[in-house]
Amino acid sequence: MKLQKFITALVVTLISSQSFAESLYDKKVKDVRLYDMFIKQGVPEAALQRTFEFLDVNAGKTIKVRSKVRGKERTFMDDREVTIRNDFVAVIDFSKPSSERRLYVMNLKDGAVSKHFVAHGKGSGVRVAAKFSNIDGSKMSSLGMYLGGNTYYGGHGESLNLYGLEASNSKAAERDIVVHAASYVSEDYVKSQGRLGRSWGCPAVAPGIIKKMLNNFKEGGLIYAYHKDLIPVAAKDPTLQEVQSGEKDDEDVDLPDEEESVRKGQSAASAPQQ
């Protein structure tokens, strides 16, 4: 009888804690809703809603992901567990051209938003990203929810592994889609060239913020790559997603220091596919 009462009390406690758990939509900083603070600072609303809904359901959960293990003797895929963080979240708004600051890093504790440049893949477009893919060798960016993983040292210095959580980006680890620093991502590069350089699919950032990205998103930080004009029919096909955009893109010319130019001296066998 005592055991039954204990179990009943425990169930009631669990239900109560779930019922009264604070949603991010309700969270306030100095009497102002966190959600309203982010909207006021320019975060695209549809993307913000999706990240809030994801974290409301999944923050604190530990999930299993496919990860690339880069060993000294060999590289291979394996499963690992990651616990989803809820202190920072980022949105990459690929609706905007690369000449604009389209990476929004949001602090869920104090409501601050910082805006940064971020590159897209060569296969996705020139100044404007209009095509996205989950396929090896496409050199395209992929849309969808990512979790930050562990860090490693590669050709671009310390970088952050990414784990894709959706059909549109599920091959991120296999494709070596990571957050890394690149010299072709800077305000000076935009001023001189009219756009950022392009990666081979990675969301490359300026060298000055890579430490911030590593610290804020390693081991479970949420990053959402988003485009407001995604064609609904194409969104169902992870092979190739095309968007409708009214903007005219630039001529496809490889600029100095962007990924394609840097890697031209590498053989196809030695260059990691993205």
Rosetta silent file (secondary structure, phi, psi, omega in degrees, C-alpha in Angstrom):
SEQUENCE: MKLQKFITALVVTLISSQSFAESLYDKKVKDVRLYDMFIKQGVPEAALQRTFEFLDVNAGKTIKVRSKVRGKERTFMDDREVTIRNDFVAVIDFSKPSSERRLYVMNLKDGAVSKHFVAHGKGSGVRVAAKFSNIDGSKMSSLGMYLGGNTYYGGHGESLNLYGLEASNSKAAERDIVVHAASYVSEDYVKSQGRLGRSWGCPAVAPGIIKKMLNNFKEGGLIYAYHKDLIPVAAKDPTLQEVQSGEKDDEDVDLPDEEESVRKGQSAASAPQQ
SCORE:     score description
SCORE:     0.000 S_00000001
   1 L     0.000  -44.154  178.592    0.000    0.000    0.000 S_00000001
   2 H   -62.631  -40.496  179.127    2.845    2.365    0.900 S_00000001
   3 H   -61.955  -42.959 -179.582    4.615    1.489   -2.370 S_00000001
   4 H   -62.386  -40.587  178.813    1.461    2.226   -4.361 S_00000001
   5 H   -65.200  -38.911  179.559    1.118    5.633   -2.673 S_00000001
   6 H   -63.581  -45.180  179.930    4.759    6.401   -3.393 S_00000001
   7 H   -62.782  -43.208  179.288    4.376    5.517   -7.098 S_00000001
   8 H   -60.477  -44.484 -179.985    1.174    7.597   -7.328 S_00000001
   9 H   -64.062  -38.970  179.542    2.922   10.578   -5.723 S_00000001
  10 H   -64.579  -43.815  179.249    5.908   10.200   -8.068 S_00000001
  11 H   -61.576  -44.596  179.334    3.675   10.121  -11.167 S_00000001
  12 H   -61.154  -41.297  178.909    1.806   13.229   -9.983 S_00000001
  13 H   -62.566  -44.153 -179.742    5.131   14.997   -9.383 S_00000001
  14 H   -64.619  -43.521  179.751    6.414   14.121  -12.879 S_00000001
  15 H   -63.010  -42.274 -179.193    3.193   15.239  -14.560 S_00000001
  16 H   -63.927  -43.072 -178.684    3.237   18.486  -12.604 S_00000001
  17 H   -65.366  -34.577  177.735    6.866   19.220  -13.477 S_00000001
  18 H   -71.698  -38.557 -176.255    6.145   18.622  -17.194 S_00000001
  19 H   -67.748  -34.496 -174.469    2.997   20.726  -17.114 S_00000001
  20 L  -104.948    9.247  175.949    4.716   23.713  -15.498 S_00000001
  21 L   -63.189  134.033 -175.468    8.062   23.477  -17.295 S_00000001
  22 L   -73.058  127.785  173.326    8.821   26.895  -18.755 S_00000001
  23 L   -80.572  150.795  175.355    8.604   27.156  -22.516 S_00000001
  24 L   -60.505  -28.275  177.790   11.146   29.351  -24.266 S_00000001
  25 L   -63.567  -27.402 -177.544    8.173   31.316  -25.581 S_00000001
  26 L   -95.177  -13.306 -175.515    7.370   32.285  -21.970 S_00000001
  27 L   -66.717  136.567 -179.576   10.912   32.975  -20.803 S_00000001
  28 E  -123.567  149.492  172.806   11.602   36.607  -19.924 S_00000001
  29 E  -123.703  114.877 -176.758   14.746   38.666  -19.386 S_00000001
  30 L    53.163   47.374  175.506   14.133   41.786  -17.299 S_00000001
  31 L    69.101   12.413  176.499   10.365   41.452  -17.892 S_00000001
  32 E  -116.395  132.495 -179.916   10.760   41.247  -21.689 S_00000001
  33 E   -61.902  133.327  177.571    9.992   38.015  -23.544 S_00000001
  34 H   -54.421  -43.486 -179.444   13.127   36.391  -24.938 S_00000001
  35 H   -56.613  -47.603 -178.579   11.230   35.671  -28.156 S_00000001
  36 H   -65.647  -35.509  178.182   10.362   39.366  -28.641 S_00000001
  37 H   -62.806  -42.395 -179.445   13.959   40.389  -27.948 S_00000001
  38 H   -68.809  -40.945  178.262   15.253   38.105  -30.696 S_00000001
  39 H   -61.770  -43.741 -178.947   12.634   39.248  -33.223 S_00000001
  40 H   -61.373  -29.148 -179.097   13.463   42.902  -32.496 S_00000001
  41 L   -90.644    9.759  170.156   17.118   42.158  -33.238 S_00000001
  42 L    97.051    3.958  178.773   16.279   40.789  -36.690 S_00000001
  43 L   -67.318  129.270 -179.661   16.190   37.013  -36.252 S_00000001
  44 L   -59.561  129.164 -169.002   13.824   35.582  -38.929 S_00000001
  45 H   -64.474  -42.300 -178.383   10.608   34.645  -37.139 S_00000001
  46 H   -62.067  -39.138  178.640    9.872   31.346  -38.898 S_00000001
  47 H   -69.821  -39.948  178.891   13.370   30.076  -38.107 S_00000001
  48 H   -62.828  -43.308  179.389   13.161   31.283  -34.511 S_00000001
  49 H   -59.595  -42.587 -177.733    9.846   29.504  -33.992 S_00000001
  50 H   -67.102  -38.974  179.435   11.266   26.223  -35.274 S_00000001
  51 H   -69.445  -39.422  177.886   14.329   26.397  -33.031 S_00000001
  52 H   -62.918  -44.093 -179.488   12.222   27.278  -29.978 S_00000001
  53 H   -64.127  -39.594  178.528    9.836   24.405  -30.670 S_00000001
  54 H   -63.048  -47.302 -177.229   12.739   21.996  -31.097 S_00000001
  55 H   -70.255  -34.076  177.137   14.404   23.048  -27.847 S_00000001
  56 H   -57.924  -36.145 -177.393   11.140   23.034  -25.889 S_00000001
  57 H   -88.809  -34.487 -166.326   10.791   19.343  -26.717 S_00000001
  58 H  -114.831  -13.164 -177.608   14.422   18.197  -26.859 S_00000001
  59 L   -56.882  132.754  179.965   16.688   20.369  -24.671 S_00000001
  60 L    90.206  -12.764  178.801   18.523   18.226  -22.150 S_00000001
  61 L   -78.361  149.858  174.762   17.882   14.980  -23.999 S_00000001
  62 E  -105.689  124.626 -178.018   20.768   12.722  -24.977 S_00000001
  63 E  -123.041  160.830  178.620   20.562   11.358  -28.509 S_00000001
  64 E   -98.123  132.287 -179.405   22.671    9.046  -30.628 S_00000001
  65 E  -129.724  161.457  173.480   24.269   10.485  -33.777 S_00000001
  66 E   -89.408  128.487 -174.144   26.580    9.272  -36.534 S_00000001
  67 E  -130.062  149.562  174.938   29.994   10.823  -36.150 S_00000001
  68 E   -93.612  125.334  177.737   33.260   10.767  -38.085 S_00000001
  69 E   -99.575  118.809 -178.423   36.226    9.633  -36.004 S_00000001
  70 E  -102.146   93.099 -179.313   39.487   11.043  -37.325 S_00000001
  71 L   -91.765  168.942  179.476   42.224    8.803  -36.001 S_00000001
  72 L   -67.201  -35.127 -176.481   45.943    8.941  -36.669 S_00000001
  73 L   -96.271  -32.449  179.954   45.859    5.658  -38.595 S_00000001
  74 L  -156.539  160.698  177.266   42.373    5.708  -40.116 S_00000001
  75 E  -115.949  134.784 -177.272   39.108    7.667  -40.325 S_00000001
  76 E  -151.866  164.328  178.013   35.788    5.920  -39.832 S_00000001
  77 E   -93.364  143.796  178.297   32.126    6.471  -38.927 S_00000001
  78 E  -154.016  164.929  176.366   30.780    5.518  -35.516 S_00000001
  79 E   -87.865  145.941  171.585   27.862    6.264  -33.180 S_00000001
  80 E  -147.475  160.640 -179.075   28.225    8.666  -30.263 S_00000001
  81 E  -103.506  139.199  179.676   25.874   10.272  -27.766 S_00000001
  82 E  -133.797  135.211  176.455   25.309   14.023  -27.513 S_00000001
  83 E   -96.807  128.181 -173.664   23.207   15.939  -24.977 S_00000001
  84 L   -74.625  123.077 -179.173   21.278   18.847  -26.503 S_00000001
  85 L   -83.972  159.873  176.379   22.238   22.211  -25.003 S_00000001
  86 L  -138.551   33.969  176.586   19.901   25.158  -24.436 S_00000001
  87 L  -100.833  -31.160  175.985   22.266   28.042  -23.649 S_00000001
  88 E  -135.598  151.534  172.797   22.959   29.192  -27.218 S_00000001
  89 E  -144.633  147.237  179.953   21.222   28.680  -30.555 S_00000001
  90 E  -127.393  146.297  173.001   22.189   29.871  -34.035 S_00000001
  91 E  -123.274  129.674  171.271   20.247   30.508  -37.234 S_00000001
  92 E  -103.988  115.376 -177.721   21.894   30.759  -40.649 S_00000001
  93 E   -95.902   89.157  179.385   19.531   32.654  -42.939 S_00000001
  94 L   -72.668    1.923  171.817   20.504   31.481  -46.419 S_00000001
  95 L   -68.107  -23.283 -177.764   17.660   33.630  -47.782 S_00000001
  96 L   -94.951  150.604  176.985   20.180   36.470  -47.629 S_00000001
  97 L   -69.460  162.741 -176.141   23.196   36.864  -49.950 S_00000001
  98 L   -69.135  -14.065  178.452   26.649   36.157  -48.565 S_00000001
  99 L   -75.274   -5.033  179.207   27.458   39.874  -48.600 S_00000001
 100 L  -111.683  155.119  176.351   25.143   40.302  -45.578 S_00000001
 101 L   -75.781  106.141 -171.774   25.559   39.177  -41.980 S_00000001
 102 L  -121.110    6.794  173.184   23.231   36.191  -41.973 S_00000001
 103 E  -101.807  115.762  179.944   24.503   34.119  -39.036 S_00000001
 104 E  -105.647  117.632  176.628   22.551   34.960  -35.880 S_00000001
 105 E  -104.801  116.982 -173.164   24.035   33.702  -32.611 S_00000001
 106 E  -109.497  129.895  175.700   21.469   33.964  -29.808 S_00000001
 107 E   -91.744  112.609 -175.988   22.226   33.857  -26.102 S_00000001
 108 L   -77.804   -4.487  178.455   19.242   32.175  -24.436 S_00000001
 109 L   -92.158  -40.821 -175.626   20.287   33.448  -21.019 S_00000001
 110 L  -119.111   -2.029  176.423   20.427   37.208  -21.600 S_00000001
 111 L    82.654    6.849 -179.789   18.675   37.735  -24.966 S_00000001
 112 L   -76.577  145.926  176.135   21.740   39.085  -26.789 S_00000001
 113 E  -127.635  128.904  171.779   22.129   38.480  -30.535 S_00000001
 114 E  -113.837  142.890 -175.226   25.363   38.809  -32.492 S_00000001
 115 E  -116.723  135.117 -173.094   25.335   38.830  -36.315 S_00000001
 116 E  -139.578  163.331  172.076   28.144   37.461  -38.450 S_00000001
 117 L   -78.862  147.424  175.156   29.162   36.576  -41.990 S_00000001
 118 E  -150.089  137.301 -176.416   28.956   32.907  -42.983 S_00000001
 119 L   -84.997  158.641  169.022   29.830   31.224  -46.276 S_00000001
 120 L  -117.624  172.693 -176.576   27.790   28.781  -48.347 S_00000001
 121 E   -73.813  149.534  179.907   28.959   26.003  -50.647 S_00000001
 122 H   -56.008  -39.103 -178.410   30.240   26.618  -54.171 S_00000001
 123 H   -71.769  -13.419 -177.265   27.570   24.322  -55.606 S_00000001
 124 H   -83.922  -18.440 -178.094   24.782   26.292  -53.951 S_00000001
 125 L   148.952 -175.221 -178.219   25.356   29.497  -55.896 S_00000001
 126 L   -99.676  -84.252  175.220   27.718   32.454  -56.144 S_00000001
 127 L   -86.549  -29.164 -176.715   26.560   35.414  -54.051 S_00000001
 128 L  -114.165  128.967  176.519   23.080   33.922  -53.531 S_00000001
 129 L   -84.354  121.228 -176.811   22.493   30.351  -52.317 S_00000001
 130 L  -128.610   -9.729  178.808   19.712   28.759  -54.381 S_00000001
 131 E  -132.585  141.301 -177.474   20.478   25.018  -54.370 S_00000001
 132 E  -137.716  144.310 -177.042   21.064   22.713  -51.420 S_00000001
 133 L  -149.032  159.962  179.110   22.000   19.045  -51.247 S_00000001
 134 L  -112.521   17.180 -171.003   22.861   16.211  -48.877 S_00000001
 135 L  -104.360  137.041  175.413   25.049   14.359  -51.373 S_00000001
 136 L   -55.637  136.629  175.960   28.801   13.765  -51.231 S_00000001
 137 L    84.423   -5.073 -178.721   30.710   15.735  -53.834 S_00000001
 138 L   -74.166  -23.256 -175.776   27.919   18.248  -54.480 S_00000001
 139 L    58.792   23.959  179.211   29.883   21.050  -52.774 S_00000001
 140 L  -102.498  154.333  169.485   26.486   22.399  -51.711 S_00000001
 141 L   -73.408  161.358  177.208   25.271   23.591  -48.343 S_00000001
 142 L  -123.880  137.872  177.440   22.510   21.595  -46.647 S_00000001
 143 L   -85.979  157.514  174.028   19.436   23.013  -44.931 S_00000001
 144 E   126.648 -177.422 -179.610   18.077   21.770  -41.614 S_00000001
 145 E   -84.126  134.349  175.334   18.839   21.346  -37.917 S_00000001
 146 E  -124.183  152.064  166.091   22.379   20.531  -36.819 S_00000001
 147 E  -112.259  138.834  172.587   23.964   19.739  -33.495 S_00000001
 148 E   -72.316  144.921 -179.332   27.524   20.767  -32.787 S_00000001
 149 E  -114.812 -140.083  177.704   29.794   17.869  -31.892 S_00000001
 150 E   -84.771  168.283  179.364   33.391   17.529  -30.792 S_00000001
 151 E  -104.401  161.390  178.625   36.223   19.650  -32.145 S_00000001
 152 E  -153.859  164.560  177.554   39.291   18.562  -34.116 S_00000001
 153 E  -103.930  123.037 -179.593   42.304   20.110  -35.828 S_00000001
 154 E  -132.621 -155.437 -177.658   42.263   20.045  -39.640 S_00000001
 155 L   -64.954  -20.969  178.907   43.355   22.084  -42.625 S_00000001
 156 L  -107.158   21.095 -177.877   41.494   25.146  -41.310 S_00000001
 157 E    83.656 -157.777 -179.209   42.711   24.856  -37.727 S_00000001
 158 E   -67.287  129.359 -174.582   40.391   23.881  -34.892 S_00000001
 159 E  -133.855  163.772 -175.663   36.960   23.088  -36.316 S_00000001
 160 E  -112.629  118.143  174.242   33.567   21.926  -35.074 S_00000001
 161 E   -63.325  144.961  177.143   31.992   18.678  -36.268 S_00000001
 162 E  -121.105  142.592  177.493   28.306   18.956  -37.179 S_00000001
 163 E  -116.970  117.744  179.074   25.621   16.273  -36.956 S_00000001
 164 E   -78.291  135.423 -175.687   22.622   16.644  -39.286 S_00000001
 165 L  -105.220    0.279 -175.559   19.266   15.809  -37.720 S_00000001
 166 L  -130.071  166.902 -179.738   17.056   15.823  -40.828 S_00000001
 167 L   -60.049  -29.253 -177.467   16.793   14.046  -44.169 S_00000001
 168 L   -76.982  -14.185 -178.996   18.127   17.173  -45.858 S_00000001
 169 L  -141.693   19.797 -173.978   21.404   17.163  -43.872 S_00000001
 170 L   -65.053  -18.652 -178.391   21.720   13.642  -42.432 S_00000001
 171 L   -97.032   16.649 -175.610   25.026   13.027  -44.270 S_00000001
 172 L   -55.637  -45.685 -177.824   26.767   16.037  -42.728 S_00000001
 173 L   -65.468  -43.968  178.911   29.314   13.976  -40.800 S_00000001
 174 L   -62.307  -35.220 -176.324   30.149   11.757  -43.785 S_00000001
 175 L   -83.447   -1.093 -175.462   30.537   14.846  -45.992 S_00000001
 176 L    61.711   38.652  174.485   32.863   16.600  -43.532 S_00000001
 177 L   -81.306  112.143 -174.067   30.399   19.461  -43.099 S_00000001
 178 E  -138.702  162.781  169.737   31.915   21.385  -40.197 S_00000001
 179 E   -89.511  119.388  178.283   32.151   24.903  -38.826 S_00000001
 180 L  -138.987  163.450  176.920   35.639   26.191  -39.615 S_00000001
 181 E   -85.183  150.332  178.179   37.397   29.501  -40.026 S_00000001
 182 L  -150.204  140.485 -178.978   38.295   30.805  -43.484 S_00000001
 183 L   -67.805  -19.458  179.958   40.161   33.865  -44.742 S_00000001
 184 L   -84.864    7.719  176.376   37.486   34.374  -47.416 S_00000001
 185 L  -114.955   98.136  178.891   34.887   35.170  -44.739 S_00000001
 186 L  -167.967  162.050  176.661   35.305   38.788  -43.633 S_00000001
 187 H   -65.804  -37.249  178.936   33.927   42.282  -44.120 S_00000001
 188 H   -63.650  -38.863  178.939   37.090   43.251  -46.007 S_00000001
 189 H   -63.894  -41.678  177.970   36.599   40.352  -48.429 S_00000001
 190 H   -62.737  -43.006 -178.804   33.023   41.507  -49.099 S_00000001
 191 H   -64.066  -36.436 -177.370   34.195   45.081  -49.670 S_00000001
 192 H   -84.478  -31.108 -173.401   36.863   44.011  -52.151 S_00000001
 193 H  -113.579  -13.316 -179.405   34.972   41.244  -53.967 S_00000001
 194 L    87.060   -5.454  179.578   31.284   42.093  -53.470 S_00000001
 195 L  -163.412  171.781  172.217   30.619   38.760  -51.754 S_00000001
 196 L   -78.398  163.302  166.219   32.215   36.155  -49.529 S_00000001
 197 L   -72.196  169.006 -177.785   34.310   33.327  -50.855 S_00000001
 198 L  -114.386  145.072  176.457   32.611   29.928  -51.032 S_00000001
 199 E   -88.294 -167.676  172.027   33.306   26.733  -49.138 S_00000001
 200 L  -103.780   26.579  177.862   32.707   23.181  -50.338 S_00000001
 201 L   127.066  -16.464 -178.129   29.516   23.023  -48.298 S_00000001
 202 L   -78.747  146.939  170.706   30.679   24.034  -44.824 S_00000001
 203 L   -79.385   79.028 -177.042   29.255   27.042  -42.956 S_00000001
 204 L   -74.714  143.163 -177.395   32.659   28.717  -42.800 S_00000001
 205 E  -124.633  172.520  179.003   33.020   31.739  -40.512 S_00000001
 206 L   -67.826  144.489  178.821   35.512   34.539  -39.933 S_00000001
 207 H   -54.924  -30.006 -177.143   38.688   33.570  -38.039 S_00000001
 208 H   -69.519  -16.942 -178.764   37.811   36.141  -35.382 S_00000001
 209 H  -115.583    3.484 -175.269   34.701   34.290  -34.213 S_00000001
 210 H   -62.604  -39.040  179.286   35.724   30.643  -34.542 S_00000001
 211 H   -61.796  -40.410  178.404   36.611   30.332  -30.835 S_00000001
 212 H   -62.570  -43.478  179.743   33.191   31.729  -29.932 S_00000001
 213 H   -65.212  -41.274  179.039   31.466   29.232  -32.214 S_00000001
 214 H   -62.688  -48.418 -176.805   33.479   26.337  -30.806 S_00000001
 215 H   -67.093  -38.942 -174.390   32.779   27.260  -27.193 S_00000001
 216 H   -81.298  -21.809 -172.217   29.089   28.053  -27.666 S_00000001
 217 H  -124.925   -4.348  178.380   28.123   25.096  -29.855 S_00000001
 218 L   -67.590  147.883  177.110   30.427   22.162  -29.173 S_00000001
 219 L    54.922   56.216  168.193   28.825   19.054  -27.715 S_00000001
 220 L   114.165    5.938  177.154   25.158   19.736  -28.350 S_00000001
 221 L   -74.854  141.837 -175.934   24.642   23.326  -29.503 S_00000001
 222 E   -94.003  128.300  176.050   21.783   23.797  -32.007 S_00000001
 223 E  -127.599  126.239 -177.159   22.415   25.437  -35.395 S_00000001
 224 E  -113.985  114.787  174.888   19.555   25.810  -37.901 S_00000001
 225 E   -90.699  119.863 -164.855   20.367   26.403  -41.594 S_00000001
 226 E  -131.687  150.267  170.345   17.241   28.008  -43.045 S_00000001
 227 L  -144.289  124.703 -174.127   15.858   29.480  -46.279 S_00000001
 228 L   -71.253  -21.495 -174.557   12.484   31.227  -46.402 S_00000001
 229 L  -103.404   21.495  179.983   11.876   30.526  -50.102 S_00000001
 230 E   -60.780  126.488  178.666   12.341   26.762  -50.086 S_00000001
 231 L   -68.425  123.147 -174.975    9.995   25.235  -52.657 S_00000001
 232 H   -53.422  -41.830 -178.504    7.671   22.903  -50.680 S_00000001
 233 H   -65.846  -43.543 -178.683    7.809   20.065  -53.236 S_00000001
 234 H   -68.142  -26.445 -178.249   11.605   20.174  -53.462 S_00000001
 235 H   -63.024  -21.290 -179.490   11.889   20.225  -49.668 S_00000001
 236 L   -80.182  -10.542 -176.171   10.779   16.588  -49.613 S_00000001
 237 L  -111.857  106.628 -179.440   13.801   15.534  -51.671 S_00000001
 238 L   -70.173  -13.191 -179.439   17.131   15.634  -49.814 S_00000001
 239 L   -65.198  -45.570 -179.790   18.989   14.973  -53.058 S_00000001
 240 L  -153.537  120.806  176.684   18.450   18.487  -54.382 S_00000001
 241 E  -114.309  123.206  179.606   16.500   21.359  -52.877 S_00000001
 242 E  -112.345  148.557 -179.742   15.980   24.433  -55.022 S_00000001
 243 E  -119.715  155.841  175.200   14.634   27.781  -53.926 S_00000001
 244 L   -93.935  125.560 -179.414   12.826   30.554  -55.700 S_00000001
 245 L  -139.379  137.464  179.540   14.687   33.818  -55.500 S_00000001
 246 L   -84.050   -6.899 -176.712   14.111   37.132  -57.222 S_00000001
 247 L   -84.085  137.875  175.748   17.756   38.102  -56.901 S_00000001
 248 L   -82.044  132.457 -177.629   20.085   37.856  -59.864 S_00000001
 249 L   -89.807  164.234  178.863   23.262   35.972  -58.978 S_00000001
 250 L   -78.241  166.822  174.763   26.830   36.851  -59.926 S_00000001
 251 L   -66.614  140.249 -176.713   28.895   35.143  -62.604 S_00000001
 252 L   -78.847   90.285  177.873   30.425   31.893  -61.347 S_00000001
 253 L  -124.771  131.522  178.426   34.086   32.825  -61.086 S_00000001
 254 L   -75.489  123.035 -178.794   36.430   31.356  -58.474 S_00000001
 255 L   -90.373  161.869  178.053   37.934   34.162  -56.432 S_00000001
 256 L   -59.372  139.295  172.960   41.371   34.158  -54.755 S_00000001
 257 L    76.598   -8.724  176.927   41.571   32.251  -51.480 S_00000001
 258 L   -76.758  169.325 -165.820   38.109   30.674  -51.618 S_00000001
 259 H   -55.518  -44.376 -177.704   37.924   26.922  -51.161 S_00000001
 260 H   -61.311  -41.897 -179.186   37.997   25.900  -54.826 S_00000001
 261 H   -67.765  -41.264 -178.639   41.056   28.035  -55.520 S_00000001
 262 H   -64.800  -37.153 -172.817   42.896   26.811  -52.424 S_00000001
 263 H   -91.379   -0.509 -176.898   42.254   23.132  -53.199 S_00000001
 264 L   -59.530  -26.370  179.026   43.108   23.142  -56.909 S_00000001
 265 L   -80.811   -7.180 -179.111   46.547   21.785  -56.089 S_00000001
 266 L   -91.750  150.547  175.323   45.062   18.786  -54.284 S_00000001
 267 L   -79.941  159.575  178.578   44.181   15.527  -55.953 S_00000001
 268 L   -60.631  -30.603 -177.924   40.614   14.275  -55.852 S_00000001
 269 L   -73.432  -33.956 -174.972   41.748   11.407  -53.639 S_00000001
 270 L   -88.849  -19.691 -178.562   43.362   13.606  -51.006 S_00000001
 271 L   -85.250  123.524  178.711   40.680   16.312  -50.793 S_00000001
 272 L   -64.347  140.148 -178.603   37.843   15.527  -48.370 S_00000001
 273 L   -83.236  140.561  176.261   34.415   15.572  -50.015 S_00000001
 274 L  -131.225    0.000    0.000   31.750   17.992  -48.865 S_00000001
